[in-house]
Amino acid sequence: MTISSLLRFWYTYKNITRIRQIVNVFLKHGFGQFIELLNLQRFIPLRKKIKYFSRWQEVEKITIPQRLRMAFSELGPSFIKLAQILSSRPDLITSEYADEFKKLQDKVPPFASDKARQMIEGEFKVSLKDIFTDFEDVPVAAASIAQVHNATLKTGEKVVVKVQRPNIREVIETDIAILNAIARLMLRYIPESKYFDPQGIVNEFSRTVKKELDFVAEAKNAQRFKRNFAERDDVLIPAIYPDLLSGKVLVMERIEGVRIDDVKKIDSLGIDRIELAGRGVNTYFKMIFEDGFFHADPHPGNIFVMPDGRIGIMDFGIVGWLTPDMMENIAGAFLAVLNKNFDRLIDIYIDIGLITDEVDIEAFKKEFKSDLVYLLEPLYDATISEINFPEYLEALTHLVIKHGLKVPSDLMLMNKTILILDNIGRQLDPGFNAVSAVEPYAAKLVKKRMSPQRVFDKAKDNLSDISDVLFDTPKQLNRLVKKSLRDELSFKINPVGMEKLILDIDRSSNRLAFSIIVAAIIVGSSMLIQSNIGGKIFGLPAVGAIGFLVAILLGLRLLLSILRSGRL
C-alpha cells in the first residue's frame, strides 16, 4: 500500500479524530521528532506545536520509556493492551521498556449496568428475568475489554457473567488499522525500525486482542482445559453454559475461593501451603510440558484455592500453544544444558527459529557460545535449591536481546508464565524452586524424544524430505535455465539506508527552498519600503510591512521545525 493510499484512508471520517488524538498525545509527551519523521505533523494545529514546544524542558526530565508508558495509558484500552503484550517481549523492545510497560494496569471504571443488561438481552433475545433469578448490578471486576457480574440462574446455579464493553470492537479495530499504518510508515521513513519488527508487533497485538474479544473462543479454551483435567480431582475448571454463550457474553460457573496469594486466608483454611505450591505449579507444568496448551495469564486474580484444597482457574482469553516439535526442542535444550553441550543447544535455537536470515551463523555460534558458557557455567557448581530461576531467565533474555534473536510469542508466553508461577510458589513456600519442579517433566520429554518409535518416525520424515528434494531440484533447475534463456531472470538489490538518505536530502532541499523564499520576501519587502508606495502601517509602506510580517512568521515556522527535529 502506497503512502498516498494510506493518507486517503486516514482522511476518512471514521478515523481522522482518533488519529489527531494519537498524534497530539505523542506530541504532548515529547515525541515531536518521531511525528515529524513519519510526516504526521499535518495533524497538529500550530497553537499546540507552540504550547508543547514551550514545555519541552519539563518533558525532557522524564525518561523515554516513562513518557511512552504515560502516552499509552492516556490513549486507552488498545494501547494499554499493546503495552501489556510488549511487557512480555523484552527481546523486541529491550528490558527497560518492558519493565516500564509492566506498570500499566488494565483497570478502568465499569460501564453502566443498564448497558450490561441490554447487551445480555440483545445477545440472547430474551428478558434477563427469564435467565436469572438474581443479577448483581455492581460488577465484581472491570477491565478494558469486559466486566464481570455475579448472577444466579433460574435453575439455582451460581454463575459469573462476562459482558463485553459496548463498541469496544470498533474502537480496537480502528486503533489496529491506525497502528498498521504507523508501522508501515516507520518501515518506510525509519528503515532501522525493521530490527524490532513494528509490523510483526502490530500483527501479534491484533491476533492476541482479537482472541480476547471472541468469547466463543474463550469458552472453547475453557472446555479444552476441562477435558485435559478430567482425571484430576484437585483442579477445578469452571463449567461453560453453551446455551448462554455468544461472541460478546459468556456465562460460566462461579468459583468461590481464596486468591492464591492471600496467604493468611489460606492458612485459616488449614491448607498446607508447601503442598499447595507444588500442586499449583505441577498443574501448570502439566499444561506446558504434557498438553502443549497452557493458561497464559496466571496472575493471582485468576487462580483460587477452594475450601476443600482444590485449585480453581479462571479467565481463559489468553492461552499459549506448544507444538510437539517445540516441546521436544525444549526437552533437548534442557538435556544439552545438563550435559554442557553448548553446540547442541545453539543448534536447537536455530531449529526453533530464534535466528533470523540476516545473522551470520558461524559468527553467531562463536559469540553466542562464549556468552552461554559465561552464563551457564556457574550453575553447575550450585545445587538446584540455590539456582534463582527468575534471575537465570532474565539473564537469558538479555542474551537474546544482545544477539538480536527473534523469540516465538508462545515461547515468551511460556517464560512469562513460569516466572509468575515461580513468584507465586515462593510466596506460598519460601523454599520453593521452579527448577526442581520442572525437572521430572523435562526428563519425561527427553525420554519420549529418545524413544525408538519417535526416532523411527523422525527418520521416516527426513527420508520423505530428502526424496522431495531429489525429485523437485531438477524441475527447479529447469525453470531457472528457461528463465535465463528468455532473459526473464532478475535480481533484487535493496541498498541499506538509501530511503532514509533520500528522505533527509528531500527534507534539506525543502528547507533550503523555504529559506530562499523567506529571504526573497525580505529583500522584496525592503525594496517596497524604500519606494514609499501605498498606505502606511507604523510609518512604513503597508505592502512592505506586510511582507516583513509574513517573512517573520515563515522564518519562525522554519526555526521551530529545525529545533523540533533536534538537528541544528
C-alpha positions in Angstrom: 0.0 0.0 0.0 1.5 3.4 -1.0 1.7 6.4 1.3 -0.9 8.3 -0.8 -3.4 5.5 -0.3 -2.6 5.4 3.4 -3.3 9.1 3.6 -6.6 8.7 1.7 -7.5 6.0 4.2 -6.6 8.3 7.1 -8.7 11.2 5.8 -11.9 9.2 6.3 -14.5 10.5 8.8 -14.2 7.3 10.9 -10.6 7.6 11.8 -9.5 11.3 11.5 -10.5 12.3 15.0 -8.7 9.3 16.6 -5.6 9.9 14.5 -5.4 13.6 15.7 -5.8 12.4 19.3 -3.0 9.9 19.0 -0.6 12.3 17.3 -1.4 15.1 19.9 -0.8 12.7 22.8 2.5 11.6 21.4 3.5 15.3 20.9 2.4 16.2 24.4 4.8 13.5 25.8 7.8 14.7 23.8 7.7 12.6 20.6 7.7 15.5 18.2 10.7 14.3 16.2 9.1 10.9 15.7 5.9 12.6 14.4 8.0 14.6 12.0 9.9 11.6 10.8 6.6 10.0 9.8 5.3 13.2 8.2 2.4 13.3 10.6 2.8 16.9 11.7 -0.1 17.9 9.5 -2.4 16.6 12.1 -1.1 19.1 14.8 -2.5 22.6 15.0 0.2 25.4 15.2 -1.0 26.5 18.7 -0.4 23.0 20.1 3.1 22.9 18.5 4.0 26.1 20.2 2.4 25.0 23.5 4.2 21.7 23.7 7.5 23.2 22.4 7.4 25.7 25.4 7.2 22.8 27.9 10.0 20.7 26.3 12.5 21.2 29.1 9.9 19.9 31.6 9.1 16.8 29.5 12.8 16.0 28.8 13.3 15.4 32.5 11.3 12.1 32.2 12.9 9.1 30.5 11.6 8.0 27.1 10.2 4.6 28.4 8.3 6.5 31.1 6.9 9.0 28.6 5.9 6.2 26.2 4.1 4.4 29.1 2.3 7.6 30.0 1.2 8.2 26.4 -0.1 4.6 26.1 -2.0 4.9 29.3 -3.7 8.2 28.1 -4.6 6.6 24.8 -6.9 4.0 26.3 -7.7 0.3 26.0 -6.0 -0.6 22.8 -2.7 1.0 23.7 -2.8 -0.4 27.3 -3.3 -3.9 25.8 -0.5 -3.3 23.4 1.8 -2.2 26.2 0.9 -5.3 28.3 1.7 -7.6 25.4 5.0 -5.7 24.8 5.9 -6.0 28.5 6.4 -9.8 27.9 8.6 -9.2 24.9 11.8 -7.7 26.1 13.5 -9.4 23.2 11.7 -7.0 20.9 11.7 -3.7 22.9 14.6 -4.2 25.5 14.1 -4.8 29.2 14.0 -1.0 30.0 10.8 -0.5 28.0 9.3 -3.9 29.1 9.8 -3.1 32.8 8.1 0.2 32.3 5.1 -1.2 30.5 4.6 -3.8 33.3 3.4 -0.8 35.4 0.3 -0.4 33.3 -2.7 -1.9 34.9 -5.8 -2.9 32.9 -8.2 -1.3 35.3 -10.9 1.1 34.1 -14.2 2.3 35.6 -17.1 -0.1 35.0 -19.8 0.8 32.4 -23.4 1.2 33.4 -25.2 -2.0 34.5 -28.2 -0.9 32.3 -26.0 -1.3 29.2 -24.7 -4.7 30.5 -28.4 -5.8 30.9 -29.2 -4.5 27.4 -26.2 -6.3 25.9 -27.2 -9.7 27.5 -30.8 -9.4 26.4 -29.8 -8.3 22.9 -27.4 -11.2 22.5 -29.8 -13.9 23.8 -33.1 -12.3 22.6 -34.8 -13.0 26.0 -35.5 -10.9 29.1 -32.9 -11.0 31.9 -35.5 -12.2 34.4 -36.1 -15.3 32.2 -32.5 -16.3 32.6 -31.5 -15.2 36.2 -33.3 -15.1 39.5 -30.6 -12.7 40.6 -28.2 -10.4 38.7 -25.9 -8.1 40.6 -25.7 -4.7 39.1 -22.3 -3.8 40.7 -19.6 -5.7 38.7 -17.0 -7.8 40.7 -14.3 -6.9 38.1 -13.9 -4.4 35.3 -11.2 -4.2 32.6 -10.8 -2.5 29.3 -12.5 -5.2 27.2 -15.2 -6.5 29.5 -16.6 -6.6 33.0 -17.9 -9.4 35.2 -21.2 -9.7 37.2 -22.3 -12.3 39.7 -25.6 -13.9 39.0 -27.8 -16.9 39.8 -29.5 -19.0 37.1 -33.2 -19.9 37.3 -32.0 -23.5 37.9 -30.2 -22.3 41.1 -26.5 -22.4 39.9 -24.3 -19.6 40.9 -22.5 -18.1 37.8 -20.4 -15.2 36.6 -21.5 -13.2 33.5 -18.7 -11.7 31.4 -20.1 -8.8 29.3 -18.1 -7.0 26.6 -17.9 -3.2 26.7 -20.2 -1.5 24.2 -18.5 -0.6 20.9 -15.1 -1.9 22.2 -14.6 -3.9 19.0 -15.0 -0.8 16.8 -12.5 1.1 19.0 -9.9 -1.6 18.8 -10.4 -2.3 15.1 -9.9 1.5 14.4 -6.7 1.6 16.5 -5.3 -1.6 14.9 -5.8 0.0 11.4 -4.0 3.2 12.6 -1.2 1.2 14.2 -0.8 -0.8 11.0 -0.5 2.4 9.0 2.1 3.8 11.5 4.1 0.6 11.3 4.3 0.9 7.5 5.3 4.5 7.7 8.0 3.6 10.3 9.4 0.9 7.9 9.4 3.5 5.0 10.8 6.5 6.8 12.8 4.9 9.6 14.5 1.9 8.0 16.4 0.9 11.1 13.0 0.2 12.8 12.9 -3.1 11.0 15.2 -4.5 13.6 12.4 -4.6 16.2 9.7 -5.5 13.6 6.9 -2.9 14.1 4.6 -4.7 11.6 5.2 -8.0 13.5 4.4 -6.3 16.8 1.1 -4.9 15.5 0.2 -8.3 13.9 0.9 -10.1 17.3 -1.2 -7.5 19.1 -4.0 -7.8 16.6 -4.0 -11.6 16.9 -4.0 -11.5 20.7 -6.6 -8.9 21.3 -9.0 -10.3 18.7 -8.8 -13.7 20.5 -9.7 -11.9 23.8 -12.6 -10.2 22.1 -14.0 -13.6 21.0 -15.8 -15.1 24.0 -16.8 -18.2 21.9 -13.1 -18.9 21.5 -12.5 -18.3 25.2 -15.3 -20.8 26.0 -13.7 -23.4 23.8 -10.4 -22.9 25.6 -12.1 -23.5 29.0 -13.8 -26.6 27.7 -10.4 -28.0 26.4 -8.8 -27.3 29.8 -11.7 -29.1 31.5 -11.2 -32.2 29.2 -7.4 -32.1 29.9 -8.0 -32.2 33.7 -11.0 -34.6 33.6 -8.9 -37.2 35.6 -7.6 -34.7 38.1 -9.9 -34.1 41.1 -7.7 -31.4 42.6 -8.2 -28.9 39.8 -11.4 -27.0 39.2 -12.1 -25.6 35.7 -15.4 -23.8 35.6 -18.3 -25.2 33.5 -19.4 -23.3 30.5 -23.1 -22.9 29.7 -23.3 -23.3 25.9 -26.9 -22.0 25.7 -25.8 -18.8 27.3 -22.8 -18.0 25.1 -22.1 -15.5 22.3 -19.2 -13.5 21.0 -19.9 -10.8 23.5 -21.4 -12.5 26.5 -20.0 -15.5 28.4 -21.7 -17.3 31.4 -19.7 -19.8 33.4 -19.7 -21.5 36.8 -18.8 -19.2 39.7 -15.6 -20.2 41.6 -15.9 -19.0 45.3 -12.4 -19.4 46.8 -9.4 -17.6 48.2 -6.9 -15.8 45.9 -3.8 -17.9 45.7 -1.6 -15.0 47.0 -3.8 -14.5 50.1 -1.5 -16.4 52.5 -3.4 -15.5 55.7 -6.8 -16.8 54.4 -5.1 -20.0 53.0 -3.6 -20.6 56.5 -7.1 -20.0 58.1 -8.5 -22.8 55.8 -5.9 -25.2 57.3 -4.3 -25.9 53.9 -0.6 -26.9 53.7 1.0 -24.1 51.7 4.1 -26.1 50.7 1.9 -28.9 49.3 -0.3 -26.3 47.6 2.6 -24.6 45.9 3.8 -28.0 44.5 0.3 -28.9 43.2 -0.3 -25.5 41.7 2.9 -25.4 39.8 2.6 -29.1 38.7 -0.9 -28.1 37.3 0.7 -25.6 35.0 3.7 -27.7 34.1 1.3 -30.5 33.0 -0.3 -27.9 30.7 3.0 -26.7 29.3 5.1 -29.9 29.1 2.4 -32.6 28.6 -0.6 -31.0 26.9 1.2 -28.2 24.9 -1.7 -26.0 25.7 -1.5 -23.7 28.7 -3.3 -20.9 30.6 -1.0 -17.9 29.8 -2.4 -15.3 32.3 -1.8 -16.9 35.7 -1.8 -13.8 37.8 -3.2 -14.3 41.4 -6.6 -12.8 40.5 -7.2 -15.8 38.1 -6.2 -18.6 40.5 -8.2 -19.5 43.6 -7.9 -22.0 46.4 -11.1 -23.7 47.3 -12.1 -24.6 50.9 -11.5 -28.3 50.1 -8.0 -27.6 48.8 -8.8 -27.7 45.1 -7.2 -25.1 42.8 -9.6 -23.2 40.6 -8.6 -21.4 37.5 -10.5 -18.5 35.7 -10.2 -16.3 32.6 -9.2 -18.3 29.5 -8.8 -15.4 27.0 -5.0 -15.7 26.8 -3.6 -19.2 26.1 -0.3 -20.5 24.7 0.4 -23.4 22.4 3.5 -25.5 22.1 3.7 -27.9 19.2 5.2 -31.4 19.8 8.4 -30.3 17.9 8.6 -27.2 20.2 8.2 -29.4 23.3 10.8 -31.8 22.0 13.2 -28.9 21.4 12.6 -27.6 24.9 13.5 -31.1 26.2 16.5 -31.2 24.0 17.7 -27.8 25.3 17.3 -29.0 28.9 19.3 -32.1 28.1 22.0 -30.0 26.3 22.3 -27.7 29.4 22.7 -30.7 31.7 25.4 -32.2 29.5 27.2 -28.9 28.9 26.6 -29.5 25.1 26.5 -25.8 24.1 26.9 -26.6 20.4 23.8 -28.7 20.5 22.0 -26.0 22.4 22.8 -23.5 19.7 21.6 -25.9 17.0 18.3 -26.2 18.9 17.9 -22.4 19.0 18.4 -22.4 15.2 15.8 -25.2 14.8 13.3 -23.2 16.9 13.7 -20.3 14.6 15.3 -17.8 17.0 17.8 -16.7 14.4 16.8 -14.5 11.5 18.1 -14.8 8.0 20.4 -11.7 8.4 22.5 -13.4 11.1 25.9 -14.8 10.1 25.5 -18.3 11.6 29.2 -19.1 12.1 30.0 -15.8 13.8 26.8 -16.1 15.8 27.7 -19.6 17.0 31.2 -18.5 18.1 30.0 -15.3 20.0 26.8 -16.9 21.5 28.6 -20.0 22.7 31.1 -17.8 24.6 28.2 -15.9 26.2 26.4 -19.1 27.0 29.4 -20.6 28.7 29.8 -17.5 30.8 26.1 -17.6 31.8 25.6 -21.3 32.4 28.9 -22.5 33.9 28.2 -21.0 37.4 25.0 -23.1 37.5 27.0 -26.4 37.5 28.6 -25.5 40.8 25.3 -24.8 42.5 22.6 -27.1 43.9 19.1 -26.9 42.4 17.8 -25.1 45.5 20.5 -22.4 45.0 19.5 -21.6 41.4 17.4 -18.4 41.2 15.2 -19.3 38.2 13.8 -15.8 37.5 17.3 -14.3 37.5 18.5 -17.0 35.2 15.6 -16.4 32.7 16.2 -12.7 32.9 19.9 -13.2 32.1 19.0 -15.5 29.2 16.6 -12.8 27.9 19.4 -10.2 28.0 21.5 -12.6 26.0 18.7 -13.0 23.4 18.4 -9.2 23.1 22.2 -8.8 22.8 22.3 -11.2 19.8 19.2 -9.9 18.1 17.3 -13.3 18.3 13.6 -13.4 17.4 11.7 -15.5 20.0 8.3 -17.0 19.1 5.5 -15.4 21.0 4.3 -18.7 22.6 7.8 -19.3 23.9 7.8 -15.9 25.5 4.4 -16.6 27.0 5.7 -19.8 28.5 8.7 -17.9 30.0 6.4 -15.3 31.5 4.0 -17.9 32.8 6.9 -19.8 34.5 8.2 -16.6 36.1 4.8 -15.8 37.5 4.4 -19.3 38.8 7.8 -19.2 40.5 6.9 -15.9 42.2 3.5 -17.4 43.5 5.3 -20.6 44.6 7.8 -18.6 46.6 5.0 -16.6 48.3 3.4 -19.9 49.4 6.6 -21.7 50.2 9.9 -19.7 50.7 11.9 -22.8 49.9 10.1 -23.4 46.5 12.2 -23.6 43.4 10.8 -23.9 39.8 13.9 -25.7 38.5 13.4 -28.8 40.8 9.7 -28.7 39.9 10.2 -28.8 36.2 12.9 -31.5 36.2 10.6 -34.6 36.1 8.6 -33.1 33.2 11.7 -32.3 31.3 13.0 -35.9 32.0 9.8 -37.3 30.7 10.0 -35.2 27.5 13.6 -36.3 26.9 12.7 -40.0 27.4 9.9 -39.6 24.9 12.1 -37.8 22.4 14.7 -40.6 22.6 12.1 -43.4 22.3 12.6 -45.9 19.4 9.2 -45.1 17.9 9.9 -41.4 17.9 13.4 -41.9 16.3 11.8 -44.1 13.6 9.1 -41.5 12.9 11.7 -38.8 12.6 13.9 -40.8 10.3 10.9 -41.5 8.1 10.1 -37.8 7.9 13.7 -37.0 7.0 13.7 -39.6 4.2 10.5 -38.1 2.9 12.1 -34.6 2.8 15.2 -36.0 1.1 13.1 -37.7 -1.6 11.1 -34.4 -2.2 14.4 -32.6 -2.7 15.7 -35.2 -5.1 12.5 -35.0 -7.2 12.0 -31.2 -7.1 15.5 -30.0 -7.7 15.7 -30.9 -11.4 12.4 -29.2 -12.0 13.6 -26.0 -10.2 16.8 -26.0 -12.2 14.9 -26.5 -15.4 12.7 -23.4 -14.7 15.8 -21.4 -13.8 17.6 -22.2 -17.0 14.4 -21.4 -19.1 14.0 -18.0 -17.4 17.7 -17.2 -18.0 17.4 -18.1 -21.7 14.3 -15.9 -22.1 16.1 -13.0 -20.3 13.4 -13.2 -17.6 15.9 -13.7 -14.8 16.1 -10.7 -12.5 17.9 -9.7 -9.3 16.5 -7.6 -6.5 19.0 -5.2 -4.8 18.0 -3.5 -1.6 20.6 -0.8 -0.7 20.5 -0.4 3.1 19.7 3.1 4.4 19.0 4.6 0.9 15.4 5.5 1.7 16.5 7.4 4.8 19.2 9.3 2.9 16.7 10.2 0.2 14.3 11.4 2.9 17.0 13.5 4.6 18.0 15.1 1.2 14.4 15.8 0.4 13.8 17.5 3.8 17.0 19.5 3.5 16.2 20.7 0.0 12.7 21.7 1.1 14.1 23.7 3.9 16.7 25.3 1.7 13.9 26.3 -0.8 11.8 27.6 2.0 14.7 29.7 3.3 15.3 31.2 -0.2 11.6 32.1 -0.4 11.8 33.8 3.0 15.0 35.7 2.0 13.3 36.8 -1.2 10.3 38.1 0.7 12.6 40.1 3.0 14.6 41.6 0.0 11.3 42.4 -1.8 9.8 44.0 1.2 12.9 46.1 1.8 12.7 47.4 -1.7 9.0 48.2 -1.3 9.7 50.1 1.9 12.4 52.2 0.2 9.9 53.1 -2.6 7.4 54.6 -0.2 4.5 53.3 -2.4 0.9 53.0 -0.9 -0.6 53.5 2.5 1.3 53.4 5.8 1.5 50.9 8.8 3.6 52.1 11.7 5.1 54.7 9.5 6.2 52.1 6.9 4.6 51.4 3.5 1.8 48.8 4.0 2.9 46.3 1.4 6.5 46.2 2.7 5.4 45.9 6.3 3.0 43.0 5.5 5.9 41.3 3.6 8.2 41.6 6.6 5.4 40.2 8.9 4.9 37.2 6.5 8.7 36.6 6.4 8.9 36.7 10.2 6.1 34.1 10.6 7.5 31.8 7.9 11.0 32.1 9.4 9.7 31.2 12.9 7.9 28.2 11.5 11.2 27.1 9.8 13.2 27.6 13.0 10.6 25.7 15.1 10.7 22.8 12.6 14.5 22.7 12.8 14.5 22.9 16.6 11.9 20.1 17.0 13.9 17.8 14.7 16.9 18.2 17.1 19.3 18.9 14.2 20.7 22.4 14.2 
